[in-house]
Amino acid sequence: MYRQTGNGKRCRLYCLGWILIFILICGGAQSATLYEQSRQKLESRLAGVQEEPYTFVVMGDSRDNDEVFIKCLLAAARYHPLFILHTGDAVSTGSEKQFRHFLAILQQTLPDMPVFVAAGNHELTNGDKSDKGKALFQQLIGPLDYVLDLPGINSRFIVLDNSGYSLASSQIDYLKTQLSMEHSLKFVLMHIPPQTLKWIDSHTFTKGADVFLQTLSGRNVAGVFYGHYHLYDEAMLDGTRHIITGGAGAPLTRLYFGDPSYHFVVVTLSGGKVTTEKVLVSE
């Protein structure tokens, strides 16, 4: 009869250990989302920043035109932003292939840049209006509603998911809570703009829009950013500046309002004040 020696047992355990390591490396362990990776990158960037001004970039609706999107990313990098906010619709449909293509562009173009994305209606449809796109977004990109706190520069960024053309009462309560915290500068980011006297269109959101705007009033919000419309526009509503920036690649929209141009927005924070600059990008 064959008897297994001690050396044979050790060899088998050694081989099994390497097999488990190989499985983990090749997919047994889920990789971090873009959000998680970006938080780590941002912490490193903030550690090296000591003096004002501080800069970040906002862009959105980059789907269907990699060439323009890459131009926007490269041009944005020249402003040395701490991070980039994306207002959504980074992909045409919420498939794994398209999400990974978006992530590959970021990795190949600006591998060290933190990028934070708001959920757009195209990300979450998955082509068949199922919830699969929403699940993939959370698995690969990040959470749907979240807060990005930057105490070193006294700023808070609140990101909400209104990709279904609405804001739920629970999201409004979440917004109220986050706006009540003591931060000198507060920003809000979501994909779809609310319907207003200026933005009267079927592509705005109405469910929860009035209470959303009321919640912002008097809360010292430094700026609200949207995408969805493939153009640039802005409006002052009850003392709060609202900006639509959806010109990072998707087919431009020509409407009765706004500038249908490829662009992104550079935001500069200095001395407690906020300035913005629309930067045009050639097609």
C-alpha positions in Angstrom: 0.0 0.0 0.0 1.2 3.5 -0.8 1.9 5.7 2.2 2.0 9.5 1.8 5.1 11.0 3.3 5.2 14.3 5.2 7.0 15.9 2.4 4.2 14.9 0.0 1.6 16.5 2.3 3.6 19.7 2.4 4.0 19.7 -1.3 0.2 19.3 -1.8 -0.6 22.1 0.6 2.0 24.4 -1.1 0.5 23.8 -4.5 -3.0 24.3 -3.2 -2.0 27.6 -1.7 -0.7 28.8 -5.0 -3.8 27.7 -6.8 -6.0 29.8 -4.4 -3.8 32.8 -4.9 -4.1 32.3 -8.7 -7.9 32.2 -8.4 -8.0 35.4 -6.3 -5.8 37.2 -8.8 -7.7 36.0 -11.8 -11.2 36.9 -10.6 -12.0 35.2 -7.4 -11.8 38.6 -5.6 -13.9 41.5 -6.8 -11.9 44.5 -7.8 -12.6 47.9 -6.4 -15.1 50.2 -8.0 -14.1 53.4 -9.8 -15.4 55.3 -6.9 -13.3 53.4 -4.4 -10.2 53.7 -6.5 -10.8 57.4 -7.0 -11.2 58.0 -3.2 -7.8 56.5 -2.7 -6.2 58.6 -5.5 -7.9 61.7 -4.1 -6.5 61.2 -0.6 -3.0 61.0 -2.1 -3.6 64.2 -4.1 -5.0 66.1 -1.2 -2.0 65.1 0.9 0.3 67.1 -1.5 -2.0 70.2 -1.7 -1.4 72.9 0.8 -2.4 76.3 -0.7 -5.2 77.7 -2.7 -6.5 77.9 -5.3 -8.1 74.5 -5.6 -9.5 73.3 -8.9 -11.8 70.5 -10.1 -13.5 69.8 -13.4 -17.1 68.9 -14.3 -18.1 67.2 -17.5 -20.8 64.9 -18.7 -22.5 62.9 -21.4 -19.4 61.5 -23.0 -21.2 58.5 -24.6 -20.8 57.6 -28.2 -17.7 59.7 -29.0 -14.5 58.4 -27.6 -12.4 60.9 -29.6 -14.1 64.0 -28.1 -14.2 62.5 -24.6 -10.4 61.8 -24.7 -9.8 65.4 -25.9 -11.9 66.6 -22.9 -9.9 64.5 -20.5 -6.5 65.6 -21.9 -7.5 69.2 -22.0 -8.9 69.0 -18.4 -5.7 67.6 -17.1 -3.8 70.7 -18.2 -5.7 72.6 -15.5 -4.3 70.2 -12.8 -7.6 69.5 -11.2 -7.9 67.6 -7.9 -10.5 65.4 -9.5 -13.2 65.2 -12.2 -16.9 65.0 -11.7 -18.9 63.3 -14.4 -22.6 64.2 -14.7 -23.6 60.9 -16.2 -24.3 59.1 -19.4 -20.8 57.9 -19.8 -22.1 54.9 -21.8 -25.0 54.3 -24.2 -26.4 51.3 -22.4 -25.6 49.9 -19.0 -23.8 46.8 -20.3 -20.7 45.4 -18.7 -18.9 45.7 -22.0 -19.6 49.4 -22.2 -18.9 50.1 -18.6 -15.5 48.4 -18.9 -14.8 50.3 -22.1 -15.4 53.6 -20.2 -13.1 52.5 -17.4 -10.4 51.5 -20.0 -10.5 55.0 -21.5 -10.0 56.5 -18.1 -7.2 54.1 -17.3 -5.4 54.6 -20.6 -5.9 58.4 -20.8 -5.6 59.7 -17.2 -4.7 56.7 -15.0 -3.9 58.8 -11.9 -7.0 61.1 -12.1 -9.9 60.6 -9.5 -13.2 60.5 -11.4 -16.6 60.5 -9.7 -19.7 59.7 -11.7 -23.4 60.5 -11.2 -25.8 57.8 -12.6 -27.4 58.8 -15.9 -30.4 57.3 -17.6 -28.3 55.6 -20.2 -26.1 53.9 -17.6 -29.1 52.2 -15.9 -31.2 51.1 -18.9 -29.1 48.1 -20.0 -31.0 48.4 -23.3 -34.1 46.5 -22.0 -35.1 48.8 -19.1 -34.1 46.1 -16.6 -32.3 46.7 -13.3 -29.2 44.9 -14.6 -27.6 48.2 -15.6 -28.1 49.7 -12.1 -26.5 46.6 -10.5 -23.6 46.8 -12.9 -23.2 50.5 -12.2 -22.9 49.8 -8.5 -20.6 46.9 -9.1 -18.2 48.7 -11.4 -18.6 52.4 -11.1 -19.8 53.1 -7.6 -22.8 54.0 -5.4 -25.9 55.8 -6.7 -26.2 58.4 -3.9 -23.2 59.5 -2.0 -21.2 62.3 -0.4 -17.7 63.3 -1.1 -16.2 65.2 1.8 -13.0 67.2 1.5 -12.4 68.7 4.9 -8.9 70.0 3.9 -10.6 72.4 1.5 -13.8 72.8 3.5 -16.0 71.4 0.7 -18.8 68.8 0.4 -20.1 67.2 -2.8 -23.5 65.5 -2.7 -24.2 63.2 -5.6 -27.8 62.0 -6.2 -29.3 59.5 -8.6 -32.3 61.0 -10.5 -31.8 58.9 -13.6 -35.4 57.8 -13.4 -36.6 61.4 -13.8 -37.4 61.8 -10.2 -36.1 62.2 -6.7 -37.7 60.2 -3.9 -38.6 61.6 -0.6 -35.9 59.6 1.0 -33.4 61.2 -1.3 -34.7 64.7 -0.3 -34.3 63.8 3.4 -30.8 62.6 2.6 -30.0 65.8 0.8 -31.4 67.9 3.7 -29.2 66.0 6.2 -26.0 66.4 4.1 -26.7 70.1 3.5 -27.1 70.7 7.3 -23.5 69.8 8.0 -21.1 72.6 8.6 -19.1 73.1 5.4 -18.2 76.4 3.9 -18.8 75.2 0.3 -21.4 72.7 -0.8 -22.0 71.3 -4.3 -24.7 69.0 -5.7 -24.4 66.8 -8.7 -27.0 64.8 -10.6 -27.8 63.9 -14.1 -31.2 65.3 -15.1 -32.0 69.0 -14.5 -35.3 70.0 -12.8 -38.1 71.6 -14.8 -38.0 75.4 -14.3 -39.4 78.4 -16.0 -36.4 78.4 -18.3 -35.9 74.6 -18.7 -39.4 73.6 -19.8 -38.9 70.4 -21.6 -39.9 66.8 -21.5 -36.3 65.8 -20.7 -36.3 67.6 -17.3 -37.5 65.9 -14.1 -40.7 67.0 -12.3 -41.3 64.4 -9.6 -39.6 65.9 -6.5 -38.2 68.8 -8.5 -40.1 71.6 -6.6 -39.1 70.2 -3.1 -35.6 69.7 -4.4 -35.3 73.4 -5.3 -36.9 74.5 -2.1 -34.4 72.4 -0.1 -31.5 74.2 -1.8 -32.9 77.6 -1.0 -31.0 79.4 1.7 -28.6 76.5 2.3 -25.5 78.2 1.0 -25.1 75.8 -1.9 -22.1 77.0 -4.1 -23.3 75.2 -7.2 -25.4 72.5 -8.7 -24.3 70.6 -11.8 -26.3 68.5 -14.3 -25.9 66.8 -17.6 -28.5 65.1 -19.8 -28.7 67.9 -22.3 -25.8 67.9 -24.7 -25.0 71.6 -24.3 -24.0 74.2 -21.8 -26.4 76.4 -19.9 -26.7 78.0 -16.5 -29.4 79.7 -14.4 -29.6 81.4 -11.0 -32.5 80.0 -9.0 -33.2 81.6 -5.6 -29.6 82.6 -5.3 -28.1 79.3 -6.3 -26.2 78.8 -9.5 -27.3 75.8 -11.6 -25.1 74.6 -14.5 -25.9 72.1 -17.3 -22.7 70.6 -18.7 -23.3 67.7 -21.1 -20.8 68.4 -23.8 -18.1 65.7 -23.4 -18.9 63.7 -26.5 -22.6 62.8 -27.0 -24.4 64.3 -30.1 -25.0 67.9 -29.5 -28.5 69.2 -28.7 -29.7 72.4 -30.3 -32.7 73.8 -28.3 -34.2 77.2 -27.4 -31.7 77.5 -24.6 -28.0 76.9 -24.0 -24.8 76.6 -26.1 -24.6 73.3 -28.1 -20.8 72.9 -27.8 -18.3 70.3 -26.8 -16.9 71.5 -23.5 -16.2 71.0 -19.9 -16.3 73.3 -16.8 -13.3 74.2 -14.7 -14.2 75.2 -11.1 -11.8 77.1 -9.0 -12.1 77.6 -5.2 -10.2 80.4 -3.6 -10.8 82.5 -0.5 -14.2 80.9 0.0 -15.3 82.0 -3.4 -16.2 79.9 -6.5 -15.5 80.8 -10.1 -16.2 78.7 -13.2 -14.9 78.6 -16.7 -16.4 76.9 -19.7 -13.6 75.4 -21.8 -14.5 74.6 -25.4 -13.1 71.4 -27.1 -12.8 71.0 -30.8 -14.7 68.2 -32.5 
